[in-house]
Structures are given as structure tokens and as C-alpha cells.
Amino acid sequence: MLTRICSGGVVFFKDKVLILKNEKGEWVLPKGVIRPGRLAQEVAIERVKLEAGVNARIVSCVGETCYEFYSVTRQRPVCNQITWFLMEALSENCNPNAELNFSDGGFYPIEEAMDMITYSQDKSLVRTSYKRYLEYCKGKEKNEDEKDEVIV
């Protein structure tokens, strides 16, 4: 079995999450293989930009997933081990990369995205990540409030 070490992003913009429709008609999260000498964080940021045209920054690591499938092109089973990063987009602009066979995508409200996302593992990851993202946003607001108090 071929094992591929990958990383990807669970990207939020306000109360929406980024998902993409691949060549199989599946709604997925952006991810890619980590080549030797590369960092997981770099690859996650690059894949989000390359696959969706989205500029985003990493907030934290949110966990790992693993799945197996049979690769017709490789004629053997493949195991993808993915490290996922919680990310925040700088804007809601999204441009799915047709050259990489993404036919649709964008930022969708969480509940709508849950109905669209193909794999239950990805749905669970998005739910967990969204809870973390809300906590992060609350902390960010609190820090901004404290800065305002110091300025006065």
C-alpha cells in the first residue's frame, strides 16, 4: 500500500466554511501531499491558494484524519494521512481551479456545507473546527477590547 503524508485546511470566513467540488462530484476540503523538505503548514496554505484561490492564514492545528482508497491510475491501494489546520481567510473571494479539476466551490454557511460535504469524516472535522474557530474569534474580540481600554 502506498502511504501519502498530506496536509490541508479547514478554512473559515466569518460564519462560512470553504468547500470544493472535485472531478468525482464530491464536496471536499483543500489538501495536498507534503513533499520532502516541506512543512505541513506551508503545504496547507499553498493548497488552499492553489485549489481555491483563497488567501488564508493558519490559526492552529485541528487534528489528523486517515483514509484508504484504491487508485486506478496507480493500480494499488493508497492511504492518505492528513494533518488539518484551522485557517481564517482574508476575504470571501474564491476561484476553484478548473485545471486541478475543481468544478465548483466557495464559502458556504456551516449547516448548508454539512448537507453538501461528501464524507462523514470531513463533516466531523468541520464541526470540530468551527467550534474552535468560534472560540478563537471570541478570544480575538476580547484582546481587541483590552487594547481599546489601554488606549483610552
C-alpha positions as CSV (number, residue, x, y, z in Angstrom):
1,M,0.0,0.0,0.0
2,L,1.2,3.5,-0.9
3,T,1.0,5.9,2.1
4,R,0.9,9.6,1.4
5,I,1.5,12.2,4.1
6,C,-0.7,15.2,3.4
7,S,-1.9,18.4,4.9
8,G,-5.0,20.6,4.4
9,G,-7.1,23.5,5.6
10,V,-10.4,23.9,7.2
11,V,-10.9,27.5,6.1
12,F,-13.5,29.9,7.6
13,F,-14.6,33.3,6.7
14,K,-16.9,34.7,9.3
15,D,-19.7,32.1,9.7
16,K,-18.9,30.2,6.5
17,V,-16.6,27.3,5.5
18,L,-14.7,26.7,2.3
19,I,-15.5,23.5,0.4
20,L,-14.7,22.4,-3.2
21,K,-16.4,20.1,-5.7
22,N,-13.8,17.7,-7.3
23,E,-13.8,15.8,-10.6
24,K,-15.9,13.0,-9.0
25,G,-18.6,15.4,-7.9
26,E,-17.5,15.1,-4.3
27,W,-17.6,18.1,-2.0
28,V,-14.2,18.1,-0.1
29,L,-11.7,20.3,1.8
30,P,-8.5,21.5,0.1
31,K,-5.4,19.3,0.8
32,G,-2.2,18.0,-0.8
33,V,0.8,15.8,-0.4
34,I,3.7,17.1,1.6
35,R,6.9,16.6,-0.5
36,P,10.3,16.0,1.2
37,G,11.7,19.2,2.7
38,R,8.4,20.9,3.0
39,L,6.4,21.8,6.1
40,A,2.8,20.7,6.6
41,Q,1.8,24.4,7.3
42,E,3.3,25.6,4.0
43,V,1.6,22.9,2.0
44,A,-1.8,23.6,3.7
45,I,-1.6,27.3,2.8
46,E,-0.4,26.6,-0.7
47,R,-3.1,24.1,-1.4
48,V,-5.9,26.4,-0.2
49,K,-4.4,29.1,-2.5
50,L,-3.8,26.7,-5.5
51,E,-7.1,24.8,-5.3
52,A,-9.5,27.6,-4.3
53,G,-7.6,30.8,-5.0
54,V,-8.1,31.7,-1.3
55,N,-5.6,33.6,0.8
56,A,-5.7,32.3,4.3
57,R,-3.6,32.1,7.5
58,I,-3.3,29.3,9.9
59,V,-4.9,29.7,13.4
60,S,-4.0,26.3,14.8
61,C,-3.7,22.6,14.1
62,V,-7.1,20.8,14.4
63,G,-6.1,17.2,14.1
64,E,-5.5,14.3,11.7
65,T,-7.5,12.0,9.5
66,C,-6.7,8.9,7.5
67,Y,-8.5,7.1,4.7
68,E,-7.8,4.4,2.2
69,F,-8.8,4.0,-1.4
70,Y,-7.9,2.1,-4.5
71,S,-6.0,4.2,-7.1
72,V,-7.0,3.1,-10.6
73,T,-4.1,5.1,-12.1
74,R,-1.5,3.6,-9.7
75,Q,-3.2,0.2,-9.7
76,R,-2.8,-0.2,-6.0
77,P,-4.3,0.8,-2.6
78,V,-3.4,4.2,-1.2
79,C,-3.6,5.5,2.4
80,N,-3.8,9.3,2.8
81,Q,-2.7,10.6,6.3
82,I,-3.8,14.2,6.6
83,T,-2.8,16.8,9.1
84,W,-5.5,19.5,9.2
85,F,-5.1,23.2,10.0
86,L,-7.8,25.6,11.2
87,M,-7.5,28.6,8.9
88,E,-9.0,32.0,8.5
89,A,-9.5,33.5,5.1
90,L,-8.6,37.1,4.4
91,S,-11.7,37.6,2.2
92,E,-14.6,35.5,0.9
93,N,-13.2,35.5,-2.7
94,C,-12.9,32.0,-4.1
95,N,-11.9,30.8,-7.5
96,P,-11.9,27.0,-7.8
97,N,-9.0,25.8,-10.0
98,A,-10.5,24.1,-13.1
99,E,-7.0,22.9,-14.2
100,L,-7.0,20.8,-11.0
101,N,-10.5,19.5,-11.8
102,F,-12.4,21.6,-9.3
103,S,-15.7,22.5,-10.9
104,D,-17.3,24.5,-8.1
105,G,-16.6,25.8,-4.6
106,G,-16.8,28.6,-2.2
107,F,-17.7,29.7,1.3
108,Y,-21.0,28.2,2.5
109,P,-22.9,28.7,5.8
110,I,-22.0,25.8,8.1
111,E,-25.3,24.0,8.0
112,E,-25.6,24.2,4.2
113,A,-22.0,22.9,3.9
114,M,-22.8,20.0,6.2
115,D,-25.5,18.9,3.8
116,M,-23.1,19.2,0.8
117,I,-19.9,17.7,2.2
118,T,-19.5,14.2,0.8
119,Y,-17.6,12.3,3.6
120,S,-18.7,12.0,7.2
121,Q,-15.1,12.3,8.4
122,D,-14.9,15.7,6.8
123,K,-18.2,16.8,8.3
124,S,-17.0,15.9,11.7
125,L,-13.8,17.8,11.1
126,V,-15.6,20.9,10.0
127,R,-17.9,20.8,13.1
128,T,-15.0,20.4,15.5
129,S,-13.0,23.1,13.6
130,Y,-16.0,25.5,13.7
131,K,-16.2,25.2,17.5
132,R,-12.5,26.0,17.7
133,Y,-12.9,28.9,15.3
134,L,-15.7,30.5,17.3
135,E,-13.5,30.2,20.5
136,Y,-10.7,31.8,18.6
137,C,-12.9,34.7,17.4
138,K,-14.1,35.3,21.0
139,G,-10.5,35.5,22.2
140,K,-9.6,37.8,19.4
141,E,-12.5,40.2,20.2
142,K,-11.5,40.1,23.9
143,N,-8.0,41.1,23.0
144,E,-9.2,44.0,20.8
145,D,-11.5,45.2,23.7
146,E,-8.5,45.1,26.1
147,K,-6.4,47.1,23.6
148,D,-9.2,49.7,23.3
149,E,-9.2,50.1,27.1
150,V,-5.4,50.7,27.2
151,I,-5.6,53.4,24.5
152,V,-8.3,55.4,26.5
